[in-house]
């Protein structure tokens, strides 16, 4: 890094409240930069346990850019809204923008003049930048994801045949999503465990959990972490099957970030064939490649080199403030503000709430009618006196219970309707 020893780097991310791919990327990069003597600062409006982990490691974390009184020298941007705020708050700092996702709106690249480089984690994301978003190819660099190999230390050697398997994904939310995979594992004599936000089992320390499993199903960063640990890995996701990761397939899979572009619809038989490819020797070869060429230290070195280029270009040709303000005006013309989103969600939530109330009304009426008909059928026979008293009492209690729960759902219908639309937008 030449004479730059105390570089302040502002890292942005739309959330630090979970443990998704970009969140763990930010954590690892911030800690890696700190270890090189840099001064990383992390900004996100949504903070959680991972933010606290960074603070414990003495990395400054803020949810308001106004809390930073000393301007950063570099802005390392993730997600358009948070990056735009940082660029306007610190207009003299050169920036780069990293794209991790193929389609999410928050990874839409910004046309601010301070952004002098765009980084894609694989060829798929480069295609998004160059072929769909108009970013000049000479400004795009591909830097694959990496793994902190100090945290993901090698596991014990794999057995000759797999006995345990793990589905490691934040995107799988229901049993229907992985039913075929579960059946394929059962036919191969494997017990399948689940980990990820969709299963309400996010792994705070996956490096401690992965060693318990022989075979891991996952995508992207999760797959790379399992490879670095020494697990046998099959690329698999909601859209289908990518296949068993071998040394010969490694580069092809890496070019797609072990992700969606590899996936094809698969039958249970296809999944069984992929499991049957399990090979401990191939897993060891893949592990060696990941640990040798895709460690956190390699990524930090690449980014430090990019930062140095940005500083040199910015010093030679600074960006006039007028250009930044024009870019900000264009951005505001085309972006959808949060109040607009909230208003749209409010209208959709209200419509959903009305439907929920109508459904609950019908449910209560039909349920009450069914209970009364059942009671009438029983009372029409010759029954003991105690039963003729107990049945109407039970019917009354059941009708009251239905009415109570119906009223409860009606009272919360607005919250339920709005929550449904929020969850849909998060998919």
N, C-alpha and C positions, 0 to 999 in steps of 0.2 A: 504493500500500500504506500510505498514511498515514504513521504514525511507525514502522512495523515495518520495520527495515532489516537486522537480523541474524537473520532467521528460520531456525531449524533445522528441516529437513523430513526425516523418515525415510521413505525409499522402500523398499518390500518387493517381492521377487519370488522365486518358488520356485527359479529357477536363473539364473545368469549364465555358464553354461558353453558356450553356443552363440550363435547369432545369430537367434533367433526374433523374432516380432513384439513381444512384451512386453519382451524383453531390449533390443532396439534402442530401443523406446519409453522405457524406464527410462534408458538412456544419454543419449538426446537431451534428455529432460526434466531430468535431473540437470545436464547441461552448460548448458542454457538457464537454469536457476535460478541456477547458479553465475555465469553472465554477468550476472544481474540483482542481484548482491550478496548472494544468499541463501547458506545453508550446507546444501546437500543432503548426506545420509548415506544410503548404499545398503546394505541388508541382504539377503543371500541365503545359505542354507546350502550352496549348490553354486556354486563360483566357477570361472572360467576366463579365457580371454584377454580377453573383454570387460570383466571386472572389472579386469584389469590396465590396460586402456586408460583406464578411469575414474581409477584411481589415478595414472596418469601425468599426468592433467589436474588433479590435486590434489583429487579428490573422495574422501572417506573411504569405504571399502568394508569391510564386516565380515561374517564368517560366524557370529559369535556375538554376540547382543545384549548379553551381559555386558561386551563390549569398549567399549561406549558408556557413559561415566561422567557425561555431561551430557545430561539428558533432552531429547528433541526437543519442539518446540512444536506440531508438526503430524505426524500419521502419514498418509502417502499409501499406502494399501494395495493391493497386487495379490496375489491368491491367498490362500485362506482360512486355511490352516495358518500361513503366515508372518505374515499380518496378525494372527491371534489371539495369537501369541507376542508381537508388538510391543505389542498393546493391554494384555496382562497385565504386560508388563515396564514399560510407561510408562502407567499407568492415568489419569493426569491430562491426557494429550494428546488433544485432539479429533482425529477421523479422518474420512477419506473412503475409499470402496472402489470400485475401478474394475473393470468387467467387460469383458473383450475377447472372450470366447468364448461360443458359444451353448449348449454342452452339457458342457464339461469340468467334472469334479467340483471342481477346485481354484478355479474361478471362482464357486462357490456363495456367495452373500452371507451375511455374518455378522449375527447379531442382537445385537450388542454396543451398549450405549447410547452409547459414545463415537463410534460411526459416525453422523455427522449428515448425510452426503450420500452418495449412490451415483451413480457416473458410468458411463454406457453409451456406447460408441463409435458406436452407431447405433441405429436403431429396432428392429432385431432383438434386440439385447441389452437394450434397454429392455423389450421384451415378455417376455424371460426374467425380469427383475427383478419387473415389475409383475403379469404374468399367470400366472407359474408359481411364483414364490418369495414372493409376498405383500408385497413392499416397497411402502410407500405412494407413490403417484405424485408427491406434492409433494416427496419427498426425492430424486427421480431427475432428473439433468441429462444431456442428450446433448451430448457433446463429441467431434466426429469426430477421427480421426487426422490428424496433420499431418506435414510433411516439413521437415527442416532444409535450407532453400533455399540456404544458404551452402555446404553440402557438395555438394548436387545442383545444380550450376551448369548453365545451358542448354547443350545439345549443338549441333553444327552442324546446319543445316537438313536435314530429311528429304528423300530423293529422291522423285521423282514415283511410282515403283513400288518396293515393298519388295524387298530382296535378301537380307537376313539377319533371322533371328528368334531369340528367346530364350524358353525356358520357364523362368520364374523362380519357383520354388516349393520350400518345405521339406517338402511333403506327398506328392510323387510319389516312389515308391520303385522301381518296376519298369517295364520296357519296355511291358508290357501296359497300364499305366495311361495311356500317352500314344501308343500305336500309331496310333490314328485321327488324332490331331493331327499326328503325323509324316507320315502319308500325305497328309493335306490340304495340308501345307506343300510336300511334294515336288511335288504336282500343280500348285501355284501357283508353282513355280520357286523355293521358299525353302529355304535350308539352316537347319535347326533346331539350335540349341545348347542345352545344359542347364546349369542352375545351381540349387543348393539342397542342403540337408543330405542328402536322400534319394539324391542322385547323388554323395555324397562330394565336393561342390564348393561349400561355403559361401563366399560372397563377403564377405571382410573389408571390402572397399571397393567396394560396388556402384556408387557414384557414378563410379568410374573405368571400370567394365565396360559400363554400360548404353549409353554413347555409341557403342559398336561395333555396335549392332543397330538396325534400323529398326522392327521390330514386336516387342512383348513380350507374352507370355501370363502372366497372374498373377492374384492375388487380394489384397484388403486392402491392407496397408501396402506390399507389393512393387509392386502396381499403382500406388499413389499416388507412390511414388518414381520409377517409370518415367515417369509423367505429368509430374512436376515437371522431370525431365530433358529432356523433349521428345519421348520415344518415342511412337509410336502404340501403343495398348494394347487388348488384347482380354481381357475378364474370362473366365477359364476355370479349372476345377479338376476334382478327381476326380468330383464329382457332375454335371458337365456344363458347358454353355456359357452365359455371361451376355450376351456380345455386345461389339461394338466400342464403345469409349467415345467419344461425340460430345458436343459442347457441349449439344445438346438433351436428351441422356440423362443428363447429368452429375448433376443433383440427385437423380434417381431412384436412380441407382447409388450416390451418396453416402449416401443414407438407409439403404442396405443395406451400407455400408462396402465396396462393390465385392466383396461376398462371397457366401456360400452361398445366401442367399435369392434371389439373381438366377439361380442356375444351374438349367438344365433339360437333360435328356438330349438329346444331339445326335449326329446321324449325320455321317460324313465330308463329306457334301454340305453340311450346315449349317455345318460348320467352314470349308469352302471359301467359302461365301457371306459369312461373317463376315470372312475374310481379304480378300475382294474389296471390302469396304467401306472398306478402307484409304484414308485421305485426309489428306495432310500439313497442310492448312488446319485441319481439325477437331482434329488433334493440337496445333497451335499454340494454338488457342482454349482447349482443355482445359488446356494447360500454363499459360496466362496466369491461368486461374481458380484453379488449385492454388497458384501462386506468390503470387497476390494475397491470397487469403483463407484459405489453409490452411498457412501457414508456421509453423515452430516458435515464432516470436515471438508469434503469435496464441495458440497453445496455452498458453504460459507465462503470458501476461497473464490468460487465463481462469482458470487454476488459482490464480494469485496472488489473484484476486478471490474465488474460493471459499475459499481459506485464510483470508482476512480475515473472511469471513462466519462460518466455523467458530470462529475466535478470539473474535469478538464474542458469539456464542451461548454458547460455553463459559464465557466470563467472566460473562455474565448468569445462566446456569443451569448450574453445574457438575454433573457426574455423581457421585452418591454411590458410594463404593467398594463398598458392599453390592450395588448393582445390577450392577456389573461382575463381581463374584464369582458372582452368580446366573447371569448370562449365560455365564460360563465353565463353570459346572456343567452347564448345558443343552447347551452345545457339546460337552463331553466325553461326555455321554450319547448324542449322536447321531453323533459322528464315528467313523471307523474309524482306530485307531492304526496307526502304522507297524509295530510288532511283529506286530499281527494280520495286516497285509498280507503281511509277510515270511513268517509262518507259513503263510498260505494259498498263497503262491507256492511255498513249500518243498514242500507236499503235492502241488500240481499238478506241480511240477517233477520230483518223485520218480516220479510216475505216468508222466509223459512219458519219463523216463529209462528206466523198465522197458520201455516200448514201443520205444524206440530200441535197447536191448540185444537184444530179441527180433528186431527187424528185422535187426540186424547179424548175429546168429547165422544167420538164414535166408539172408542174403545170402552169407555165407562158405560155408555148406554147398552152396547152389545153384551158386555160382561155382566151387567146387572140383569139383563133379560135372560141370559143363559142360566144364571144362578136361580132366578125365580122359576123358570121352566123346570129346572132340575128339582127344586123343592116341591113344586106342584105335582110332578110325577110321583114323587115318593109319598106325598101326603094323600094322593088319590087311592092308595092301597090301604088295606087295614093294617095299621101300625100301632105299636104301644103308645100310650099317652106321652111318656117322656120323650119319645122320638118325635112325636107331632109338635112338641114344644121346642125341642133342640134344633130341628131343621130350620124353622123360620128364624130362630135366633142366630144360627150360623149364617143364613142368607143375609140377614141384616148386617152382621159383622163384615161379611165379605164385600157387600155393596159399599159399606162405609169405608173400608180399606181402599177399594178401587177409587172411590170419590176422593179420598185423601191424596193418594198418589197422583191422580189426575190433576188435582188442584196444584200439587207441588210441581209437577212438570209444566203446567200452564204458567205458573209463577216464574219459572226459570227458562221458559221457552226462548226468550230473547237472548239470554246468554248461550243457550244451546245452539241456536241458529247462527249466531255470530262466531262461536267456537268452530262450528262445522266449516264455515267458509275460510276461517283463518288456517285450519288444518289443511284444507284443500290447496290453498296457495303455497303451503310449505312443502308439498309433495314434489 
